[in-house]
């Protein structure tokens, strides 16, 4: 299970895979699938968080939870995939 972040658009993407390096490459190649969220939002997409799970089902459950309001709030509290606030002048 992984979380990607793009500083360009300031958005996160949560997913799961058994080959993180390959999957990140696919997210950063818009020609692979123009209907993907990461293809419609400018990258580059970088991994900001990942977890290993015993089974694909466990990873999918965690992915689903992170996509809920509570999961997004948890990621915000952990500063996962959020740009730093601007510094005061």
N, C-alpha and C positions, 0 to 999 in steps of 0.2 A: 504494500500500500504506500502511496507516495503523494506528496503535495508539490506542485510546481507553482512558480510565481514569475510574472512578467513585470519588470519595472516600467516598461514602455506603456502598458495599459493599466498597471496597478491591480491586476486581478490574480486570483488563485485558481488552480485546477486540481481536483482530487481524483485519483484513479488507483488502479491496482494492476499488477503485471507480474510475470515470472522472469522478465528480462528488462530491468530498469533502463540500462544504457540504450538498448534498441528502441524502447518505447519513447524515451525523451527525444531521440533522434527523429522519430515519426512525428512527434508533436511540433518539432521545430522545422519540419518540411511540409509547408502548406500544400504542395502538389500531391501529397499522399491521400488526402481526403478533404476537399474544400468544405465539407459540411461539419467538420469537427469544430468544437468551441475554440480550440487553440489555433486553428487555421484562420478563423474569423477575427481573432484578437491578436494584435502584433506581439511578437516575442522580442528577443529570445526568451524561451521558457527555461528556467533553471530549477533544479531540485532544491527545495528548502527544508524538506522533512521526509523521512521514510521510516517504515516499520516492517519487520518480518513477521509473518504469521505461520502457524502450523499448517493451515489449509487455505485453499482459495476461498472457501466459504467464510472463514474467519476474516480474511482480508476484505471481502465484499461487505460483510456486516460493518466492519470498522469504516470503510469508505462511505457507506450509506449514512452512518452516524455522523461523520465529519461534514456531510452535506446538509445536515439539519441545522436549525437555528442554534441549538445547544452546542453542536460540534463546531460551527463557525465561531461562536462565542469563545469556546475553549481555545481554538487556534489563535484568535485575537489576543486572549490573555497570555498565551505562550509566545506571542510575537512571531507566529509562523506565517510567513508570506505577507508581511505588511511592511511598507516602506517606513523608514524612520520619520518621525515628525520633523517639520522644518525647524531649524535652530533660530532662536531669537536674535535679532540684530542689536 
